[in-house]
Amino acid sequence: MPTVAVVGLGLMGSSFALALNQARPDMVIVGSDRNPVVVRKALDRGIVSTANTDLSVVPLADVIVVGAPISALRSVFAGLGALSEGKPVTDMASTKASVMEWAAAEGIDLVGGHPMCGKEVSGIDAADASMFQGAPWVLTRDEPRITELVEAVGAHPVVMDATTHDKLVAGVSHAAFLLSVGYVLAMSRRKDWPEASKLAAGGFRDMSRLAAGDPDLYAGVARTNRENLLEMLDAISQELGRLYRHLETDDPRLVELFEEARAVRERWASHSPGFTPPPGGSVPIRPGRSASGPPSPASGEGNDLPGERGGEGQA
């Protein structure tokens, strides 16, 4: 009977163990987490059959899945080095290039992994077996035993090298968190925020959701994907500057920027698995308008990159 060890039983690790238990009851799931309270919860709730605060369960496993946050990965890999020899090892961290370098330094031939899903809450109490359904799951290579597990929990594997992954997720995921943080801080520092907060509803909720994510998790993301994030923030700053200039001069072409952005969003939504459009469906787009040049097709240049369902709750 195949055995999978899940190292790190936070949101992602526990959700993965739950999903695998449901999809593959023939498998044995064992776990490790340095927090004894988390270990007890995982055992009491049947998330894993055996668990410890050390790595003593690892030799029992045929495959090792590391769900620890980025900040803990170096120490986890140091402990896994000798124990994981000959076993497929993958992780669930939000960045890949630095993580794979850390693993290689410990003699671990890591299959880098990143499920593009999550929540703005973290920890074992938020574990959700359905979280991976329909989500892209980046793998740095196709290792059959790992790919099989990814597919078993309902995700679809996307094979991609670590450098490309980090560049793409800086745009479709990590920069979105920074924008959410900037928006929340700007609002909270206004003198009239106490009054404004009483009016905050759907718009504020949607824009602020990612800012509710785990600060330590995103600190690890920022440290390991800094250059790509700086590049994305520069690009976003240029677009904000263009919006500012159009608004400042009451330029009628401002609406063209709105239309261009909506076209990109609509095209992404129409091709994104797992995306649920808002009630009432999409709004028709007026064709042939572009704020940055000659008339362009209504569909614009869409975003065909893997997206995320919800914010990341675990590195």
C-alpha positions in Angstrom: 0.0 0.0 0.0 1.6 3.3 -1.1 2.5 5.8 1.6 2.7 9.6 1.3 4.4 11.8 3.8 3.1 15.4 4.2 5.7 17.6 5.9 4.0 20.7 7.2 0.3 20.4 8.1 -0.8 24.0 7.6 -3.6 25.0 5.2 -2.0 23.5 2.1 -0.5 20.4 3.6 -3.6 19.5 5.5 -5.9 20.3 2.6 -3.8 18.1 0.4 -3.9 15.2 2.9 -7.7 15.5 3.2 -8.1 15.6 -0.6 -5.8 12.6 -1.0 -7.6 10.6 1.7 -10.9 11.1 -0.1 -9.6 10.4 -3.6 -7.2 7.6 -2.8 -8.4 5.7 0.3 -6.0 2.9 -0.6 -3.1 5.3 0.3 -1.6 5.8 3.7 -1.0 9.4 4.6 1.5 10.2 7.4 2.5 13.7 8.5 5.0 15.9 10.2 4.7 19.4 11.8 6.9 21.1 14.3 3.8 22.4 16.2 2.5 19.6 18.6 -0.9 21.2 18.7 -1.2 20.9 14.9 0.0 17.3 15.0 -2.7 16.4 17.6 -5.4 18.1 15.5 -4.2 16.2 12.4 -4.5 12.9 14.2 -7.8 13.6 16.0 -9.4 14.7 12.7 -8.1 11.7 10.7 -6.2 14.0 8.3 -3.2 11.6 8.7 -2.8 8.2 10.2 0.5 8.8 11.9 2.2 12.1 12.7 5.1 13.5 14.7 6.8 16.8 15.4 10.0 15.5 13.8 10.7 13.8 10.5 10.5 10.2 11.8 7.6 9.4 9.5 9.6 10.2 6.4 11.3 6.8 6.1 7.8 5.2 6.0 6.9 7.1 2.8 7.2 6.3 -0.9 6.6 10.0 -1.8 7.3 13.1 0.2 5.2 16.3 -0.2 6.5 19.4 1.7 3.8 21.9 2.6 5.9 24.0 5.0 6.1 27.8 4.4 9.0 29.3 2.6 10.5 30.6 5.8 10.9 27.0 7.1 12.0 25.3 4.0 15.8 25.5 4.4 15.6 23.8 7.8 13.1 21.2 6.4 15.4 20.4 3.5 18.4 20.1 5.8 16.5 17.4 7.8 15.2 15.6 4.7 18.5 15.3 2.9 19.5 11.8 4.0 16.0 10.6 4.8 14.6 11.3 1.3 17.3 9.5 -0.7 15.7 7.6 -3.6 12.2 9.0 -2.9 10.4 11.5 -5.1 10.1 14.9 -3.2 8.0 17.9 -4.1 6.9 21.1 -2.4 4.0 23.5 -2.5 5.8 26.8 -2.1 4.8 30.0 -4.0 8.2 30.6 -5.5 10.5 28.0 -7.1 14.0 29.1 -8.2 15.4 29.8 -4.7 13.5 26.9 -3.2 15.0 24.5 -5.7 18.5 25.8 -5.0 18.0 25.3 -1.3 16.9 21.7 -1.9 19.8 21.0 -4.3 22.2 22.2 -1.7 21.0 19.4 0.6 21.2 16.8 -2.1 17.5 16.7 -2.8 16.4 16.4 -6.4 13.2 18.4 -5.8 10.3 18.4 -8.2 9.2 21.9 -7.6 5.5 22.3 -7.2 3.0 25.2 -6.7 -0.8 24.6 -6.5 -2.4 27.8 -7.8 -5.1 28.0 -5.2 -5.6 28.9 -1.5 -7.4 31.1 0.9 -6.6 34.3 2.8 -6.8 32.4 6.0 -4.1 29.9 7.1 -3.6 26.9 9.3 -5.0 23.5 9.7 -8.4 24.8 10.9 -9.0 26.2 7.4 -8.2 22.9 5.6 -10.4 22.2 2.7 -10.3 19.0 0.6 -12.0 20.7 -2.3 -9.5 23.5 -2.7 -7.5 21.9 -5.5 -10.4 21.0 -7.7 -9.8 22.5 -11.2 -6.8 24.5 -10.1 -3.5 24.6 -12.1 -0.6 22.9 -10.3 2.8 23.9 -11.5 5.4 21.2 -11.6 9.0 21.8 -12.7 9.1 18.3 -14.4 6.8 15.4 -14.9 7.6 12.8 -12.2 4.8 10.2 -12.7 4.3 9.4 -9.0 4.0 13.1 -8.1 1.9 14.0 -11.2 -0.5 11.1 -10.2 -1.1 12.7 -6.8 -1.7 16.1 -8.3 -4.3 14.7 -10.6 -5.9 12.6 -7.9 -6.8 15.7 -5.8 -8.5 17.3 -8.8 -5.8 19.7 -10.0 -4.3 19.8 -13.5 -0.5 19.7 -13.8 1.3 22.5 -15.7 4.9 21.7 -16.4 7.1 24.8 -16.3 10.7 25.6 -15.3 11.3 27.4 -12.0 12.5 30.7 -13.5 9.5 31.1 -15.8 7.2 30.2 -13.0 8.6 32.9 -10.7 8.3 35.5 -13.4 4.7 34.6 -14.3 3.4 34.3 -10.8 4.9 37.7 -9.9 2.3 39.1 -12.2 -0.8 37.0 -11.8 -0.4 36.4 -8.0 2.2 38.2 -6.0 1.8 41.7 -7.4 -1.9 41.5 -6.7 -1.2 41.0 -3.0 1.1 44.1 -3.0 -1.6 46.1 -4.7 -4.2 45.0 -2.2 -1.8 45.9 0.7 -1.1 49.4 -0.9 -4.8 50.0 -1.3 -5.7 49.1 2.3 -2.9 51.1 3.7 -3.8 54.2 1.6 -7.4 54.0 2.8 -6.6 53.4 6.4 -4.3 56.4 6.6 -7.0 58.9 5.4 -8.4 61.1 8.2 -11.9 60.1 7.2 -11.3 56.4 7.2 -13.5 55.8 10.3 -16.4 57.3 8.4 -15.5 55.7 5.1 -15.1 52.2 6.7 -18.8 52.3 7.6 -19.6 52.6 3.8 -17.1 49.9 2.7 -18.9 47.1 0.9 -18.2 44.9 -2.1 -15.5 47.0 -3.8 -13.5 47.3 -0.6 -14.0 43.6 0.3 -12.8 42.4 -3.1 -9.8 44.8 -3.3 -8.7 44.1 0.3 -9.2 40.3 0.4 -5.6 39.5 -0.5 -4.2 41.9 2.1 -5.8 39.6 4.7 -3.2 36.9 3.8 -0.5 35.6 6.1 2.1 38.3 6.4 5.0 35.9 7.1 4.0 33.8 4.0 4.1 36.9 1.7 7.3 38.1 3.3 8.9 34.9 2.2 7.4 35.3 -1.3 8.8 38.9 -1.5 12.3 37.9 -0.5 12.5 35.0 -3.0 10.8 36.8 -5.9 12.1 40.4 -5.4 13.4 41.2 -8.9 10.3 40.0 -10.7 8.1 41.8 -8.2 10.0 45.1 -8.7 9.6 44.7 -12.5 5.8 44.2 -12.1 5.4 47.1 -9.7 7.2 49.3 -12.2 4.8 48.2 -15.0 1.8 48.8 -12.8 3.1 52.2 -11.7 3.3 53.2 -15.4 -0.3 52.2 -16.0 -1.5 54.1 -12.8 0.5 57.1 -14.1 -1.4 57.0 -17.4 -4.7 56.7 -15.5 -3.7 59.7 -13.4 -2.8 61.8 -16.4 -6.1 61.0 -18.2 -8.1 61.8 -15.1 -6.2 65.0 -14.3 -6.8 66.4 -17.7 -10.4 65.1 -18.1 -9.2 63.2 -21.1 -12.2 61.5 -22.8 -9.9 58.6 -23.7 -10.0 57.5 -20.1 -13.0 55.3 -20.9 -10.9 53.5 -23.5 -8.5 52.4 -20.7 -11.5 51.0 -18.8 -12.7 49.2 -21.9 -9.3 47.8 -22.7 -8.9 46.4 -19.1 -12.4 44.9 -19.2 -11.7 43.2 -22.5 -8.6 41.5 -21.1 -10.5 40.5 -18.0 -13.5 39.1 -20.0 -11.2 37.1 -22.3 -9.3 35.6 -19.3 -12.6 34.7 -17.5 -14.0 33.0 -20.6 -10.9 30.7 -20.8 -10.3 30.2 -17.1 -11.3 26.8 -15.6 -13.1 27.1 -12.3 -13.9 30.8 -12.7 -17.5 31.6 -11.9 -18.8 34.8 -13.5 -20.8 37.2 -11.3 -24.6 37.0 -11.3 -26.1 38.3 -14.5 -23.2 37.2 -16.6 -20.7 39.3 -18.4 -21.2 42.8 -19.9 -20.9 43.2 -23.6 -17.7 45.0 -24.7 -17.7 47.7 -27.4 -15.3 46.7 -30.1 -12.5 48.6 -31.8 -11.3 50.8 -29.0 -7.8 51.0 -27.4 -6.3 53.7 -25.2 -2.8 52.9 -26.2 -2.8 53.0 -30.0 -5.0 52.3 -33.0 -8.3 50.5 -32.8 -7.9 46.9 -31.6 -10.2 43.8 -31.4 -12.5 43.8 -28.5 -10.9 40.7 -27.0 -7.6 42.5 -26.6 -4.4 40.7 -25.6 -5.8 38.4 -22.9 -4.1 36.7 -20.0 -3.7 33.0 -20.8 -1.6 32.3 -17.7 -2.6 30.1 -14.8 -4.8 32.0 -12.4 -5.7 31.5 -8.8 -8.9 30.7 -7.1 -8.7 32.8 -3.9 -5.7 34.2 -2.2 -2.8 32.1 -1.1 -3.1 30.9 2.4 0.1 28.9 2.6 3.4 29.3 0.9 
